[in-house]
Amino acid sequence: MTGDVDALPEMAIVADAPVSAAFRARGVHDLRAAARHLRDLPYGRISDRTQPGLVLEERCGTCTTKHALLAALAAEHGVDLALRLGLYAMSEANTPGVGEVLARHGLPAIPEAHCYVAWRGQRIDVTRAVVAAEPIATFLHEERIEPPQIGAYKIEMHRRFLADWVARAHPELTLEDAWQIREACIAALSDPR
């Protein structure tokens, strides 16, 4: 799914605003450079998912926090870079690093919520610089969200979707079992700091 960051609009970071100032303080002066900077940061959760600015301070982030920060940066300049939330079947083929966890539980895949940005119809993913055997190309659900929705809303929507998947395809699991399996997958992706 990873679109080239060069598909993002050319935009100098000039706004007198908090996110812009944080990027400039790190020597990042345009939107494409900001996307590369975020992509190159390790994958890992920040201390408060509702504060995407912590990605720069804590030098790590997830798909959610990195893309929310990128969308907020664009918004400070009046650029409508869409923050998107999609649910996909996470497997080793499209998310390298989760296969061992899934295999331990006898699962080929598990529904996962994934955030990215979209510009002029192209999905752009700066989560991490990894080449997967298969791109994340098929989403079971997609919608536009705003950065404040990356906390409770995203989790609620993901848990509802996962509960439906358990009821439909894996009645041997509880919702909490499934949630813990996907949490273990996320932990397997995290870069040690």
PyMOL commands that set and color helices and strands:
alter all, ss='L'
color gray80, all
select helices_A, chain A and resi 5-7+18-25+31-40+54-58+63-75+99-104+147-150+152-169+175-189
alter helices_A, ss='H'
color red, helices_A
select strands_A, chain A and resi 82-90+110-119+122-124+141-145
alter strands_A, ss='S'
color yellow, strands_A
deselect
rebuild
show_as cartoon
